[in-house]
Amino acid sequence: MVEGYKCLFVEYFSDGGAVLTKPAYNRVILKLSGEALAGEQDFGIDQQVMESIALQLKEVSSYNVQVAVVVGGGNIWRGAQAGKKGMDRATADYMGMLATVINALALQDALERCEVDTRVQTAVEMKQVAEPYIRRRALRHLEKGRIVIFAGGTGNPYFSTDTTAALRAAEIEAEVILLAKGKVDAVYDADPLVKPDAFRFEELNYIEVINQHLGVMDSTAASLCMDNNIKLIVFGLNFGNIKKAIMGEKIGTLIRGEKL
C-alpha cells in the first residue's frame, strides 16, 4: 500500500457507508483527463492524485470488475491549442500522444506500488516502455484481472482522448465509460466555476449533449458512444467516487447510450 495514503485508506473503509455489494458493471473504461491528474496544480502530475486513483482501482478490481483506463495529456501538452497558435496540427497532436504515455507510466507505477497487476498499451508503438495496443491481448489482460491503461490516443492526429475512450469502449465491449473530472462534479449548462447558478443535469442523452453543445466530450466521441449504446457517467474525481460509479450509486450525470 502507498504509505502516504494509508490513513485515508483505513478511514475510508471503516466508514459505515462504504459497504460494498454487487458491482453494477463488469467491464468499464475509466477516462482520466490530464487536468484531473494535475490536481490543484496548473501543470504536471499530482502524485497524491495518482495514489488516490490507484487505491480506488485496487479496491474495485478486487471485486472482479474488469477496468481499463484511458488517460489524457492536457496536464503536460495540449495539441489543439498549439495548433491554433501556428504549430503544425499533426505534429502538435503527436506530441500530445507522447504526453499521455508519460501519464500512463506514472499511473502504472502508482498501481504497481499498490500491488495491482497493470499493463500499458500504446497506440503509437514504443516497445521499450509499453506494449503496442492489440485488442485481443487487452481483452486477455482484463480477463486475467489486470488493469489495462490505454495511452497514445487513437494513434492518429485530430482525434481527442475522449474519442479514444469511446473507441476502446466499443472495441472491448465495455458497459460504461466513467469520465472523471478534476474541477467539476457533473454536467452543467455553463461553467459552474464561472457561473455559480449553472443548471446541473442529472441525466441526459447524447442527442441533447450534441445539440446543446454541452462540452462533455467532442461530437465524434459522443456519436460513437451513441451508435454503440455506451453509457457515460460524468463525475468529480474525489476519493471514493470511482467505486460509487461502478457500484451504480447515483453520482454526477448519467448520459444514456440509447439511440433516439
DARAQUI-V215311 format. One record per pair of residues at least 12 apart in sequence whose C-alpha atoms are under 10 Angstrom apart, sorted by sequence separation. I is the first residue (numbers start at 0). J is the second residue. D is the distance in whole Angstrom. If there is no record, write none. Layout:
i:I j:J d:D
i:I j:J d:D
//
This chain:
i:36 j:48 d:6
i:37 j:49 d:9
i:56 j:68 d:10
i:78 j:90 d:8
i:79 j:91 d:7
i:80 j:92 d:10
i:107 j:119 d:7
i:118 j:130 d:8
i:119 j:131 d:8
i:120 j:132 d:5
i:121 j:133 d:9
i:137 j:149 d:9
i:151 j:163 d:9
i:152 j:164 d:8
i:164 j:176 d:7
i:186 j:198 d:9
i:187 j:199 d:5
i:188 j:200 d:8
i:206 j:218 d:10
i:209 j:221 d:7
i:232 j:244 d:7
i:35 j:48 d:8
i:36 j:49 d:7
i:78 j:91 d:4
i:79 j:92 d:7
i:81 j:94 d:10
i:106 j:119 d:9
i:119 j:132 d:9
i:120 j:133 d:8
i:150 j:163 d:9
i:153 j:166 d:8
i:164 j:177 d:9
i:186 j:199 d:6
i:187 j:200 d:6
i:205 j:218 d:9
i:208 j:221 d:8
i:209 j:222 d:8
i:232 j:245 d:10
i:35 j:49 d:10
i:77 j:91 d:8
i:78 j:92 d:5
i:81 j:95 d:10
i:104 j:118 d:9
i:120 j:134 d:10
i:149 j:163 d:9
i:152 j:166 d:10
i:153 j:167 d:9
i:164 j:178 d:9
i:185 j:199 d:7
i:186 j:200 d:6
i:187 j:201 d:9
i:208 j:222 d:10
i:76 j:91 d:9
i:77 j:92 d:8
i:78 j:93 d:8
i:103 j:118 d:9
i:104 j:119 d:7
i:149 j:164 d:9
i:152 j:167 d:10
i:161 j:176 d:10
i:184 j:199 d:9
i:185 j:200 d:7
i:186 j:201 d:8
i:205 j:220 d:10
i:206 j:221 d:8
i:235 j:250 d:9
i:36 j:52 d:9
i:76 j:92 d:9
i:78 j:94 d:7
i:79 j:95 d:9
i:103 j:119 d:7
i:120 j:136 d:9
i:132 j:148 d:10
i:185 j:201 d:8
i:186 j:202 d:9
i:205 j:221 d:6
i:206 j:222 d:8
i:215 j:231 d:10
i:234 j:250 d:6
i:235 j:251 d:7
i:77 j:94 d:8
i:78 j:95 d:5
i:103 j:120 d:9
i:120 j:137 d:8
i:132 j:149 d:8
i:161 j:178 d:9
i:185 j:202 d:10
i:186 j:203 d:9
i:204 j:221 d:10
i:205 j:222 d:7
i:232 j:249 d:10
i:233 j:250 d:8
i:234 j:251 d:4
i:76 j:94 d:7
i:77 j:95 d:6
i:78 j:96 d:9
i:103 j:121 d:9
i:119 j:137 d:9
i:131 j:149 d:10
i:132 j:150 d:9
i:149 j:167 d:8
i:205 j:223 d:10
i:215 j:233 d:8
i:232 j:250 d:8
i:233 j:251 d:5
i:234 j:252 d:7
i:75 j:94 d:10
i:76 j:95 d:5
i:77 j:96 d:10
i:100 j:119 d:9
i:118 j:137 d:9
i:129 j:148 d:10
i:130 j:149 d:10
i:131 j:150 d:10
i:132 j:151 d:9
i:205 j:224 d:8
i:206 j:225 d:8
i:232 j:251 d:7
i:233 j:252 d:5
i:234 j:253 d:9
i:75 j:95 d:8
i:76 j:96 d:9
i:78 j:98 d:10
i:100 j:120 d:9
i:129 j:149 d:10
i:131 j:151 d:10
i:188 j:208 d:10
i:205 j:225 d:6
i:232 j:252 d:6
i:233 j:253 d:7
i:31 j:52 d:10
i:74 j:95 d:10
i:76 j:97 d:9
i:77 j:98 d:9
i:100 j:121 d:7
i:129 j:150 d:9
i:132 j:153 d:10
i:204 j:225 d:8
i:205 j:226 d:10
i:231 j:252 d:8
i:232 j:253 d:5
i:233 j:254 d:8
i:72 j:94 d:9
i:73 j:95 d:7
i:75 j:97 d:9
i:76 j:98 d:6
i:99 j:121 d:9
i:100 j:122 d:10
i:118 j:140 d:8
i:132 j:154 d:10
i:186 j:208 d:9
i:231 j:253 d:6
i:232 j:254 d:6
i:72 j:95 d:6
i:73 j:96 d:10
i:75 j:98 d:6
i:76 j:99 d:9
i:100 j:123 d:9
i:117 j:140 d:9
i:118 j:141 d:10
i:188 j:211 d:8
i:190 j:213 d:10
i:205 j:228 d:10
i:230 j:253 d:7
i:231 j:254 d:5
i:232 j:255 d:9
i:71 j:95 d:8
i:72 j:96 d:7
i:74 j:98 d:8
i:75 j:99 d:8
i:97 j:121 d:10
i:104 j:128 d:8
i:116 j:140 d:9
i:117 j:141 d:10
i:188 j:212 d:9
i:189 j:213 d:8
i:190 j:214 d:10
i:230 j:254 d:6
i:231 j:255 d:7
i:71 j:96 d:8
i:72 j:97 d:8
i:73 j:98 d:8
i:74 j:99 d:9
i:96 j:121 d:9
i:100 j:125 d:10
i:104 j:129 d:8
i:188 j:213 d:6
i:189 j:214 d:9
i:205 j:230 d:9
i:229 j:254 d:9
i:230 j:255 d:5
i:231 j:256 d:7
i:70 j:96 d:10
i:72 j:98 d:5
i:73 j:99 d:8
i:75 j:101 d:9
i:96 j:122 d:9
i:97 j:123 d:8
i:103 j:129 d:10
i:125 j:151 d:10
i:187 j:213 d:7
i:188 j:214 d:9
i:204 j:230 d:9
i:205 j:231 d:9
i:229 j:255 d:7
i:230 j:256 d:5
i:29 j:56 d:10
i:71 j:98 d:8
i:72 j:99 d:4
i:75 j:102 d:9
i:96 j:123 d:8
i:116 j:143 d:9
i:117 j:144 d:9
i:118 j:145 d:7
i:119 j:146 d:9
i:120 j:147 d:7
i:121 j:148 d:8
i:122 j:149 d:8
i:123 j:150 d:8
i:124 j:151 d:9
i:186 j:213 d:8
i:187 j:214 d:9
i:204 j:231 d:9
i:228 j:255 d:8
i:229 j:256 d:5
i:230 j:257 d:8
i:70 j:98 d:9
i:71 j:99 d:5
i:72 j:100 d:8
i:74 j:102 d:9
i:100 j:128 d:9
i:116 j:144 d:8
i:117 j:145 d:5
i:118 j:146 d:6
i:119 j:147 d:6
i:120 j:148 d:6
i:121 j:149 d:6
i:122 j:150 d:6
i:123 j:151 d:6
i:186 j:214 d:9
i:187 j:215 d:9
i:203 j:231 d:10
i:228 j:256 d:4
i:229 j:257 d:8
i:43 j:72 d:9
i:45 j:74 d:10
i:70 j:99 d:6
i:71 j:100 d:9
i:72 j:101 d:8
i:73 j:102 d:10
i:100 j:129 d:9
i:115 j:144 d:9
i:116 j:145 d:5
i:117 j:146 d:5
i:118 j:147 d:5
i:119 j:148 d:5
i:120 j:149 d:5
i:121 j:150 d:5
i:122 j:151 d:5
i:123 j:152 d:8
i:186 j:215 d:7
i:225 j:254 d:10
i:227 j:256 d:7
i:228 j:257 d:5
i:43 j:73 d:9
i:44 j:74 d:7
i:69 j:99 d:9
i:70 j:100 d:8
i:71 j:101 d:10
i:72 j:102 d:7
i:93 j:123 d:9
i:115 j:145 d:7
i:116 j:146 d:6
i:117 j:147 d:6
i:118 j:148 d:6
i:119 j:149 d:6
i:120 j:150 d:6
i:121 j:151 d:5
i:122 j:152 d:6
i:123 j:153 d:8
i:124 j:154 d:9
i:141 j:171 d:9
i:185 j:215 d:9
i:202 j:232 d:9
i:224 j:254 d:10
i:225 j:255 d:8
i:226 j:256 d:8
i:227 j:257 d:8
i:228 j:258 d:7
i:42 j:73 d:8
i:43 j:74 d:5
i:44 j:75 d:8
i:70 j:101 d:10
i:71 j:102 d:8
i:72 j:103 d:9
i:115 j:146 d:8
i:116 j:147 d:9
i:117 j:148 d:8
i:118 j:149 d:9
i:119 j:150 d:7
i:120 j:151 d:8
i:121 j:152 d:8
i:122 j:153 d:6
i:123 j:154 d:5
i:202 j:233 d:10
i:224 j:255 d:9
i:225 j:256 d:5
i:226 j:257 d:8
i:227 j:258 d:9
i:41 j:73 d:10
i:42 j:74 d:5
i:43 j:75 d:6
i:70 j:102 d:7
i:71 j:103 d:9
i:121 j:153 d:9
i:122 j:154 d:5
i:123 j:155 d:9
i:138 j:170 d:9
i:201 j:233 d:10
i:224 j:256 d:6
i:225 j:257 d:6
i:226 j:258 d:7
i:41 j:74 d:7
i:42 j:75 d:6
i:43 j:76 d:9
i:69 j:102 d:10
i:70 j:103 d:6
i:121 j:154 d:8
i:122 j:155 d:8
i:134 j:167 d:9
i:137 j:170 d:10
i:138 j:171 d:7
i:221 j:254 d:10
i:223 j:256 d:9
i:224 j:257 d:9
i:225 j:258 d:6
i:36 j:70 d:9
i:40 j:74 d:9
i:41 j:75 d:9
i:42 j:76 d:9
i:69 j:103 d:8
i:137 j:171 d:8
i:138 j:172 d:10
i:222 j:256 d:9
i:224 j:258 d:10
i:225 j:259 d:9
i:25 j:60 d:10
i:35 j:70 d:10
i:36 j:71 d:9
i:37 j:72 d:10
i:68 j:103 d:9
i:135 j:170 d:10
i:221 j:256 d:9
i:35 j:71 d:9
i:36 j:72 d:9
i:37 j:73 d:9
i:38 j:74 d:9
i:70 j:106 d:9
i:110 j:146 d:9
i:134 j:170 d:7
i:135 j:171 d:9
i:222 j:258 d:10
i:22 j:59 d:8
i:25 j:62 d:9
i:26 j:63 d:9
i:27 j:64 d:8
i:28 j:65 d:9
i:29 j:66 d:7
i:30 j:67 d:9
i:31 j:68 d:7
i:32 j:69 d:8
i:33 j:70 d:7
i:34 j:71 d:8
i:36 j:73 d:9
i:37 j:74 d:6
i:134 j:171 d:7
i:178 j:215 d:9
i:25 j:63 d:7
i:26 j:64 d:6
i:27 j:65 d:6
i:28 j:66 d:6
i:29 j:67 d:6
i:30 j:68 d:6
i:31 j:69 d:6
i:32 j:70 d:6
i:33 j:71 d:5
i:34 j:72 d:8
i:35 j:73 d:9
i:36 j:74 d:7
i:37 j:75 d:9
i:68 j:106 d:10
i:178 j:216 d:9
i:19 j:58 d:10
i:24 j:63 d:10
i:25 j:64 d:5
i:26 j:65 d:5
i:27 j:66 d:5
i:28 j:67 d:5
i:29 j:68 d:5
i:30 j:69 d:5
i:31 j:70 d:5
i:32 j:71 d:5
i:33 j:72 d:5
i:34 j:73 d:6
i:35 j:74 d:8
i:36 j:75 d:10
i:107 j:146 d:9
i:215 j:254 d:10
i:19 j:59 d:9
i:22 j:62 d:8
i:24 j:64 d:7
i:25 j:65 d:6
i:26 j:66 d:6
i:27 j:67 d:6
i:28 j:68 d:5
i:29 j:69 d:6
i:30 j:70 d:6
i:31 j:71 d:6
i:32 j:72 d:7
i:33 j:73 d:4
i:34 j:74 d:5
i:107 j:147 d:9
i:21 j:62 d:8
i:22 j:63 d:9
i:23 j:64 d:9
i:24 j:65 d:9
i:25 j:66 d:8
i:26 j:67 d:8
i:27 j:68 d:8
i:28 j:69 d:7
i:29 j:70 d:8
i:30 j:71 d:8
i:31 j:72 d:9
i:32 j:73 d:7
i:33 j:74 d:4
i:34 j:75 d:9
i:107 j:148 d:8
i:122 j:163 d:10
i:20 j:62 d:9
i:22 j:64 d:7
i:24 j:66 d:10
i:32 j:74 d:8
i:33 j:75 d:7
i:106 j:148 d:8
i:3 j:46 d:10
i:4 j:47 d:8
i:8 j:51 d:9
i:19 j:62 d:9
i:33 j:76 d:9
i:3 j:47 d:8
i:7 j:51 d:9
i:33 j:77 d:9
i:103 j:147 d:10
i:104 j:148 d:9
i:103 j:148 d:6
i:1 j:47 d:10
i:4 j:50 d:7
i:8 j:54 d:7
i:102 j:148 d:10
i:103 j:149 d:7
i:104 j:150 d:9
i:186 j:232 d:10
i:208 j:254 d:8
i:3 j:50 d:8
i:4 j:51 d:7
i:7 j:54 d:10
i:8 j:55 d:9
i:103 j:150 d:6
i:185 j:232 d:8
i:186 j:233 d:7
i:207 j:254 d:9
i:2 j:50 d:10
i:3 j:51 d:10
i:100 j:148 d:9
i:102 j:150 d:8
i:103 j:151 d:9
i:176 j:224 d:9
i:185 j:233 d:5
i:186 j:234 d:8
i:201 j:249 d:9
i:206 j:254 d:10
i:1 j:50 d:7
i:5 j:54 d:9
i:100 j:149 d:9
i:101 j:150 d:9
i:175 j:224 d:9
i:184 j:233 d:7
i:185 j:234 d:5
i:201 j:250 d:8
i:202 j:251 d:9
i:203 j:252 d:7
i:204 j:253 d:8
i:205 j:254 d:7
i:206 j:255 d:10
i:0 j:50 d:9
i:1 j:51 d:9
i:4 j:54 d:8
i:67 j:117 d:10
i:69 j:119 d:10
i:99 j:149 d:9
i:100 j:150 d:5
i:101 j:151 d:10
i:183 j:233 d:9
i:184 j:234 d:5
i:185 j:235 d:7
i:201 j:251 d:7
i:202 j:252 d:5
i:203 j:253 d:6
i:204 j:254 d:5
i:205 j:255 d:7
i:206 j:256 d:10
i:67 j:118 d:10
i:68 j:119 d:9
i:69 j:120 d:10
i:99 j:150 d:6
i:100 j:151 d:6
i:165 j:216 d:10
i:183 j:234 d:7
i:184 j:235 d:4
i:200 j:251 d:8
i:201 j:252 d:5
i:202 j:253 d:5
i:203 j:254 d:5
i:204 j:255 d:5
i:205 j:256 d:7
i:206 j:257 d:10
i:1 j:53 d:9
i:67 j:119 d:10
i:98 j:150 d:9
i:99 j:151 d:6
i:100 j:152 d:9
i:182 j:234 d:10
i:183 j:235 d:6
i:184 j:236 d:8
i:199 j:251 d:9
i:200 j:252 d:6
i:201 j:253 d:6
i:202 j:254 d:6
i:203 j:255 d:6
i:204 j:256 d:7
i:205 j:257 d:8
i:206 j:258 d:8
i:0 j:53 d:10
i:1 j:54 d:8
i:49 j:102 d:9
i:53 j:106 d:7
i:57 j:110 d:7
i:97 j:150 d:8
i:98 j:151 d:8
i:99 j:152 d:7
i:166 j:219 d:10
i:175 j:228 d:9
i:176 j:229 d:7
i:177 j:230 d:9
i:178 j:231 d:7
i:179 j:232 d:8
i:180 j:233 d:7
i:181 j:234 d:9
i:182 j:235 d:7
i:183 j:236 d:9
i:184 j:237 d:9
i:199 j:252 d:8
i:200 j:253 d:8
i:201 j:254 d:9
i:202 j:255 d:8
i:203 j:256 d:9
i:204 j:257 d:7
i:205 j:258 d:8
i:206 j:259 d:8
i:0 j:54 d:8
i:52 j:106 d:8
i:53 j:107 d:9
i:56 j:110 d:8
i:57 j:111 d:10
i:61 j:115 d:9
i:96 j:150 d:7
i:97 j:151 d:6
i:98 j:152 d:10
i:161 j:215 d:9
i:162 j:216 d:8
i:165 j:219 d:9
i:166 j:220 d:8
i:169 j:223 d:8
i:174 j:228 d:9
i:175 j:229 d:6
i:176 j:230 d:6
i:177 j:231 d:6
i:178 j:232 d:6
i:179 j:233 d:6
i:180 j:234 d:6
i:181 j:235 d:6
i:182 j:236 d:8
i:200 j:254 d:10
i:204 j:258 d:8
i:205 j:259 d:9
i:50 j:105 d:10
i:53 j:108 d:9
i:54 j:109 d:9
i:55 j:110 d:10
i:60 j:115 d:9
i:96 j:151 d:4
i:97 j:152 d:9
i:161 j:216 d:6
i:162 j:217 d:7
i:165 j:220 d:6
i:168 j:223 d:10
i:169 j:224 d:8
i:172 j:227 d:9
i:174 j:229 d:6
i:175 j:230 d:5
i:176 j:231 d:5
i:177 j:232 d:5
i:178 j:233 d:5
i:179 j:234 d:5
i:180 j:235 d:5
i:181 j:236 d:6
i:182 j:237 d:10
i:204 j:259 d:8
i:49 j:105 d:8
i:50 j:106 d:8
i:53 j:109 d:6
i:54 j:110 d:8
i:57 j:113 d:7
i:60 j:116 d:10
i:95 j:151 d:8
i:96 j:152 d:6
i:160 j:216 d:9
i:161 j:217 d:7
i:162 j:218 d:9
i:164 j:220 d:8
i:165 j:221 d:8
i:168 j:224 d:8
i:173 j:229 d:8
i:174 j:230 d:7
i:175 j:231 d:6
i:176 j:232 d:6
i:177 j:233 d:6
i:178 j:234 d:6
i:179 j:235 d:6
i:180 j:236 d:6
i:181 j:237 d:8
i:184 j:240 d:10
i:0 j:57 d:10
i:44 j:101 d:9
i:49 j:106 d:6
i:52 j:109 d:8
i:53 j:110 d:5
i:56 j:113 d:10
i:57 j:114 d:8
i:58 j:115 d:10
i:94 j:151 d:10
i:95 j:152 d:9
i:96 j:153 d:9
i:159 j:216 d:9
i:160 j:217 d:10
i:161 j:218 d:10
i:162 j:219 d:6
i:163 j:220 d:8
i:165 j:222 d:9
i:166 j:223 d:7
i:169 j:226 d:10
i:170 j:227 d:10
i:172 j:229 d:9
i:173 j:230 d:9
i:174 j:231 d:9
i:175 j:232 d:7
i:176 j:233 d:9
i:177 j:234 d:8
i:178 j:235 d:8
i:179 j:236 d:5
i:180 j:237 d:9
i:44 j:102 d:8
i:48 j:106 d:10
i:49 j:107 d:9
i:50 j:108 d:9
i:51 j:109 d:9
i:52 j:110 d:8
i:53 j:111 d:8
i:54 j:112 d:10
i:57 j:115 d:6
i:93 j:151 d:8
i:96 j:154 d:7
i:159 j:217 d:8
i:161 j:219 d:9
i:162 j:220 d:4
i:165 j:223 d:6
i:166 j:224 d:8
i:169 j:227 d:7
i:178 j:236 d:9
i:179 j:237 d:9
i:43 j:102 d:9
i:46 j:105 d:9
i:49 j:108 d:9
i:50 j:109 d:6
i:51 j:110 d:10
i:53 j:112 d:9
i:54 j:113 d:7
i:56 j:115 d:8
i:57 j:116 d:9
i:92 j:151 d:10
i:93 j:152 d:9
i:96 j:155 d:9
i:158 j:217 d:9
i:161 j:220 d:6
i:162 j:221 d:8
i:164 j:223 d:10
i:165 j:224 d:6
i:168 j:227 d:9
i:169 j:228 d:9
i:46 j:106 d:9
i:49 j:109 d:6
i:50 j:110 d:8
i:53 j:113 d:7
i:54 j:114 d:10
i:92 j:152 d:9
i:96 j:156 d:9
i:159 j:219 d:9
i:160 j:220 d:9
i:161 j:221 d:9
i:162 j:222 d:9
i:164 j:224 d:9
i:165 j:225 d:10
i:169 j:229 d:8
i:44 j:105 d:8
i:48 j:109 d:10
i:49 j:110 d:8
i:53 j:114 d:10
i:54 j:115 d:9
i:93 j:154 d:8
i:95 j:156 d:9
i:99 j:160 d:9
i:158 j:219 d:8
i:159 j:220 d:8
i:162 j:223 d:8
i:166 j:227 d:10
i:168 j:229 d:8
i:179 j:240 d:9
i:44 j:106 d:10
i:47 j:109 d:10
i:50 j:112 d:9
i:53 j:115 d:8
i:92 j:154 d:9
i:93 j:155 d:8
i:94 j:156 d:10
i:158 j:220 d:9
i:162 j:224 d:9
i:165 j:227 d:9
i:168 j:230 d:10
i:179 j:241 d:8
i:46 j:109 d:8
i:50 j:113 d:8
i:92 j:155 d:8
i:93 j:156 d:6
i:96 j:159 d:10
i:178 j:241 d:10
i:92 j:156 d:5
i:93 j:157 d:9
i:95 j:159 d:10
i:96 j:160 d:9
i:165 j:229 d:8
i:177 j:241 d:8
i:33 j:98 d:9
i:37 j:102 d:10
i:91 j:156 d:8
i:92 j:157 d:7
i:95 j:160 d:10
i:165 j:230 d:10
i:185 j:250 d:8
i:186 j:251 d:7
i:187 j:252 d:9
i:33 j:99 d:8
i:36 j:102 d:8
i:89 j:155 d:8
i:90 j:156 d:8
i:91 j:157 d:10
i:92 j:158 d:8
i:165 j:231 d:9
i:178 j:244 d:10
i:184 j:250 d:8
i:185 j:251 d:4
i:186 j:252 d:6
i:32 j:99 d:10
i:89 j:156 d:5
i:92 j:159 d:9
i:177 j:244 d:7
i:184 j:251 d:6
i:185 j:252 d:5
i:186 j:253 d:9
i:88 j:156 d:8
i:89 j:157 d:7
i:176 j:244 d:10
i:177 j:245 d:8
i:183 j:251 d:9
i:184 j:252 d:8
i:185 j:253 d:9
i:186 j:254 d:9
i:33 j:102 d:8
i:36 j:105 d:10
i:88 j:157 d:8
i:175 j:244 d:10
i:176 j:245 d:10
i:32 j:102 d:10
i:36 j:106 d:9
i:67 j:137 d:9
i:175 j:245 d:9
i:31 j:102 d:10
i:67 j:138 d:10
i:179 j:251 d:10
i:65 j:138 d:9
i:67 j:140 d:10
i:178 j:251 d:10
i:66 j:140 d:10
i:67 j:141 d:8
i:178 j:252 d:10
i:65 j:140 d:9
i:66 j:141 d:7
i:65 j:141 d:6
i:66 j:142 d:10
i:177 j:253 d:10
i:64 j:141 d:9
i:65 j:142 d:7
i:79 j:156 d:10
i:63 j:141 d:10
i:64 j:142 d:10
i:65 j:143 d:9
i:66 j:144 d:8
i:67 j:145 d:9
i:68 j:146 d:8
i:69 j:147 d:9
i:70 j:148 d:7
i:71 j:149 d:10
i:72 j:150 d:9
i:78 j:156 d:9
i:79 j:157 d:8
i:176 j:254 d:10
i:63 j:142 d:9
i:65 j:144 d:6
i:66 j:145 d:8
i:67 j:146 d:6
i:68 j:147 d:6
i:69 j:148 d:6
i:70 j:149 d:7
i:71 j:150 d:8
i:72 j:151 d:9
i:78 j:157 d:9
i:79 j:158 d:10
i:175 j:254 d:10
i:63 j:143 d:10
i:64 j:144 d:8
i:65 j:145 d:8
i:66 j:146 d:5
i:67 j:147 d:5
i:68 j:148 d:5
i:69 j:149 d:5
i:70 j:150 d:6
i:71 j:151 d:9
i:72 j:152 d:9
i:79 j:159 d:9
i:175 j:255 d:10
i:60 j:141 d:10
i:63 j:144 d:7
i:64 j:145 d:10
i:65 j:146 d:7
i:66 j:147 d:7
i:67 j:148 d:6
i:68 j:149 d:6
i:69 j:150 d:6
i:70 j:151 d:9
i:71 j:152 d:8
i:78 j:159 d:9
i:175 j:256 d:9
i:62 j:144 d:10
i:63 j:145 d:10
i:64 j:146 d:10
i:65 j:147 d:9
i:66 j:148 d:9
i:67 j:149 d:7
i:68 j:150 d:9
i:69 j:151 d:9
i:70 j:152 d:8
i:174 j:256 d:10
i:61 j:144 d:8
i:69 j:152 d:8
i:60 j:144 d:7
i:60 j:145 d:8
i:60 j:146 d:8
i:72 j:159 d:10
i:73 j:160 d:10
i:71 j:159 d:8
i:72 j:160 d:8
i:57 j:146 d:9
i:71 j:160 d:6
i:56 j:146 d:8
i:70 j:160 d:7
i:71 j:161 d:8
i:69 j:160 d:7
i:70 j:161 d:9
i:69 j:161 d:8
i:71 j:163 d:9
i:70 j:163 d:9
i:71 j:164 d:10
i:69 j:163 d:7
i:70 j:164 d:9
i:69 j:164 d:6
i:68 j:164 d:8
i:69 j:165 d:10
i:67 j:164 d:9
i:69 j:167 d:8
i:68 j:167 d:10
i:69 j:168 d:10
i:67 j:167 d:9
i:68 j:168 d:10
i:67 j:168 d:9
i:67 j:171 d:9
i:67 j:173 d:9
i:66 j:173 d:9
i:69 j:176 d:10
i:1 j:109 d:8
i:65 j:173 d:9
i:68 j:176 d:9
i:0 j:109 d:10
i:1 j:110 d:9
i:67 j:176 d:10
i:68 j:177 d:9
i:69 j:178 d:10
i:0 j:110 d:9
i:1 j:111 d:10
i:2 j:112 d:10
i:0 j:111 d:9
i:1 j:112 d:6
i:2 j:113 d:10
i:0 j:112 d:7
i:1 j:113 d:6
i:0 j:113 d:5
i:1 j:114 d:9
i:0 j:114 d:7
i:0 j:115 d:10
i:26 j:141 d:8
i:26 j:142 d:10
i:30 j:148 d:10
i:28 j:147 d:9
i:29 j:148 d:9
i:30 j:149 d:10
i:28 j:148 d:9
i:28 j:149 d:10
i:33 j:160 d:10
i:32 j:160 d:8
i:31 j:160 d:9
i:32 j:161 d:9
i:30 j:160 d:8
i:31 j:161 d:9
i:30 j:161 d:8
i:30 j:163 d:9
i:31 j:164 d:10
i:48 j:181 d:10
i:30 j:164 d:6
i:29 j:164 d:8
i:30 j:165 d:9
i:28 j:164 d:7
i:28 j:165 d:9
i:28 j:167 d:8
i:29 j:168 d:10
i:28 j:168 d:6
i:27 j:168 d:8
i:28 j:169 d:10
i:26 j:168 d:9
i:39 j:181 d:9
i:28 j:171 d:9
i:36 j:179 d:10
i:38 j:181 d:7
i:39 j:182 d:9
i:27 j:171 d:9
i:28 j:172 d:10
i:35 j:179 d:7
i:36 j:180 d:9
i:37 j:181 d:8
i:38 j:182 d:9
i:26 j:171 d:9
i:27 j:172 d:9
i:28 j:173 d:6
i:34 j:179 d:10
i:35 j:180 d:6
i:36 j:181 d:7
i:26 j:172 d:8
i:27 j:173 d:5
i:28 j:174 d:8
i:29 j:175 d:9
i:30 j:176 d:7
i:31 j:177 d:8
i:32 j:178 d:8
i:34 j:180 d:8
i:35 j:181 d:4
i:26 j:173 d:5
i:27 j:174 d:6
i:28 j:175 d:6
i:29 j:176 d:6
i:30 j:177 d:6
i:31 j:178 d:7
i:32 j:179 d:7
i:33 j:180 d:9
i:34 j:181 d:6
i:35 j:182 d:7
i:25 j:173 d:8
i:26 j:174 d:6
i:27 j:175 d:5
i:28 j:176 d:5
i:29 j:177 d:5
i:30 j:178 d:5
i:31 j:179 d:6
i:32 j:180 d:7
i:33 j:181 d:9
i:34 j:182 d:8
i:35 j:183 d:10
i:24 j:173 d:9
i:25 j:174 d:7
i:26 j:175 d:8
i:27 j:176 d:6
i:28 j:177 d:6
i:29 j:178 d:6
i:30 j:179 d:6
i:31 j:180 d:7
i:32 j:181 d:8
i:24 j:174 d:7
i:25 j:175 d:9
i:26 j:176 d:9
i:27 j:177 d:7
i:28 j:178 d:8
i:29 j:179 d:7
i:30 j:180 d:9
i:31 j:181 d:9
i:23 j:174 d:10
i:24 j:175 d:8
i:23 j:175 d:10
i:58 j:239 d:10
i:64 j:245 d:8
i:59 j:241 d:8
i:60 j:242 d:10
i:55 j:238 d:7
i:56 j:239 d:10
i:58 j:241 d:10
i:59 j:242 d:6
i:52 j:236 d:8
i:54 j:238 d:9
i:55 j:239 d:7
i:58 j:242 d:8
i:59 j:243 d:10
i:51 j:236 d:9
i:52 j:237 d:9
i:54 j:239 d:9
i:55 j:240 d:8
i:56 j:241 d:8
i:51 j:237 d:9
i:52 j:238 d:8
i:55 j:241 d:7
i:56 j:242 d:8
i:59 j:245 d:8
i:51 j:238 d:6
i:52 j:239 d:9
i:55 j:242 d:7
i:59 j:246 d:9
i:48 j:236 d:9
i:51 j:239 d:9
i:52 j:240 d:10
i:48 j:237 d:9
i:52 j:241 d:8
i:48 j:238 d:9
i:38 j:236 d:9
i:35 j:235 d:9
i:36 j:236 d:9
i:35 j:236 d:7
i:29 j:231 d:10
i:35 j:237 d:10
i:27 j:230 d:10
i:28 j:231 d:10
i:29 j:232 d:10
i:30 j:233 d:10
i:31 j:236 d:9
i:29 j:241 d:8
i:29 j:245 d:10
i:27 j:245 d:8
i:26 j:245 d:9
i:22 j:242 d:9
i:23 j:243 d:10
i:24 j:244 d:9
i:25 j:245 d:9
i:22 j:243 d:9
i:23 j:244 d:8
i:24 j:245 d:6
i:25 j:246 d:10
i:17 j:239 d:9
i:22 j:244 d:9
i:23 j:245 d:6
i:24 j:246 d:7
i:19 j:242 d:9
i:22 j:245 d:6
i:23 j:246 d:5
i:24 j:247 d:8
i:19 j:243 d:9
i:21 j:245 d:9
i:22 j:246 d:4
i:23 j:247 d:5
i:17 j:242 d:9
i:21 j:246 d:7
i:22 j:247 d:7
i:23 j:248 d:9
i:17 j:243 d:9
i:20 j:246 d:8
i:21 j:247 d:9
i:22 j:248 d:10
i:11 j:238 d:9
i:12 j:239 d:10
i:19 j:246 d:8
i:11 j:239 d:8
i:8 j:238 d:9
i:7 j:238 d:9
i:8 j:239 d:10
//
